[in-house]
Amino acid sequence: MNTDMDLWSDIYDQVYFDVDDDIDFYVQESILSKGTVLELGCGTGRVTFPIAKTGIDLLALDNSMEMMKVALKKINHHSTLYPNLQFVRSDMRNFTFNKKFSLIIIPFRGFQSLLTVYDQTQTILNIKNHLTKN
């Protein structure tokens, strides 16, 4: 299944190369969480890689295979730098993991891609079900 973001995959990094004001926030919150982090809507890894560089265990999820291919190309020759990073293709509205996360983030405009109240609600409920109690 192609997504709208599949069409953006080749130019996304060129368009948003200078959007980085939020990255430090997500990195700091990830460090403070002291546990495994789940990033929803990881795209090409704009926020993913700075978090992963800290050594935090990170599961990066995206619905667009083309966006994830771009991210995977970035680490293809440096995979040993990111043993703590795993990519998964799934939809933030209905992903299922047999684990809970200390922090779940949806950086940048990821939540805005959910156009209906139903999709937004499903995503929030799914996040709630995957967060640790603390």
C-alpha positions in Angstrom: 0.0 0.0 0.0 1.5 3.3 -1.0 1.0 6.3 1.2 1.1 10.0 0.4 4.5 10.2 2.1 5.9 7.6 -0.3 5.7 10.4 -2.9 7.8 12.7 -0.7 10.5 10.2 0.2 13.0 11.3 -2.4 12.8 15.0 -1.6 11.7 15.1 2.1 15.2 15.6 3.5 15.9 18.4 0.9 12.7 20.2 1.9 13.1 19.9 5.6 16.9 20.0 5.9 16.9 23.0 8.2 14.0 21.9 10.5 15.8 20.9 13.6 14.4 23.1 16.4 12.6 20.3 18.0 15.3 17.6 17.9 17.0 18.6 21.2 13.6 18.4 23.0 13.0 14.8 21.8 16.6 13.8 22.6 16.3 15.2 26.1 12.9 13.7 26.8 14.2 10.3 25.5 17.2 10.5 27.9 14.9 11.4 30.8 12.6 8.5 30.1 15.3 6.0 31.1 13.8 3.2 29.0 12.9 2.1 25.5 11.4 4.8 23.2 8.9 4.3 20.4 8.9 6.9 17.7 5.8 7.0 15.6 6.1 8.5 12.1 9.9 8.2 12.0 10.0 9.0 8.3 13.6 9.4 7.0 15.0 9.5 10.5 15.2 13.3 11.1 14.6 12.8 14.9 15.4 9.0 15.0 19.1 9.2 14.4 19.9 12.0 17.0 18.0 9.9 19.6 19.7 6.7 18.6 23.2 8.3 18.8 22.7 8.6 22.6 22.5 4.9 22.9 18.9 4.8 23.9 16.9 1.7 22.8 14.7 3.0 20.0 12.0 1.4 17.9 11.2 3.6 14.9 7.8 3.1 13.2 6.5 4.4 9.9 3.7 3.5 7.6 5.7 4.5 4.5 8.1 1.9 3.2 9.7 4.5 0.9 10.4 6.9 3.8 11.9 4.0 5.8 14.1 3.0 2.8 15.6 6.4 2.8 16.3 6.1 6.6 17.8 2.6 6.1 20.1 3.8 3.4 21.5 6.4 5.9 22.6 3.6 8.2 23.4 1.0 5.6 27.2 1.5 6.0 27.0 2.5 9.6 24.7 -0.2 11.1 27.2 -0.9 13.9 26.7 2.6 15.1 23.0 1.9 15.9 22.7 -1.5 17.5 20.0 0.0 19.7 17.8 1.1 16.7 15.2 -1.0 15.0 12.8 0.0 12.2 9.3 -1.4 11.8 6.8 -0.7 9.1 3.3 -0.3 10.7 0.5 2.1 11.1 0.4 4.3 14.2 -3.4 3.7 14.5 -3.1 0.0 15.0 0.4 -1.2 15.8 0.8 -4.0 18.3 3.9 -4.9 20.3 4.4 -7.4 23.1 6.2 -4.7 25.1 5.6 -1.3 26.7 7.6 1.8 26.2 8.7 4.5 28.7 8.2 7.2 26.0 6.2 7.3 22.8 6.7 10.3 20.5 5.2 11.6 17.3 7.6 14.3 16.1 6.9 17.2 13.8 3.6 16.9 11.9 3.0 13.2 12.3 -0.2 13.5 14.3 -1.5 16.0 11.7 -1.5 13.2 9.2 -4.4 11.6 11.0 -7.3 13.4 9.3 -10.3 12.0 11.2 -11.2 12.1 14.9 -11.5 8.3 14.8 -7.9 7.9 13.5 -6.6 10.3 16.1 -8.5 8.5 18.9 -7.3 5.1 17.8 -3.8 6.3 17.8 -4.0 7.9 21.3 -5.6 4.7 22.7 -2.9 2.6 21.0 -0.3 4.8 22.6 -1.9 4.5 26.0 -1.9 0.7 25.7 1.8 0.7 24.9 3.1 3.0 27.6 4.6 1.9 30.9 2.7 3.0 34.0 5.5 5.4 35.1 
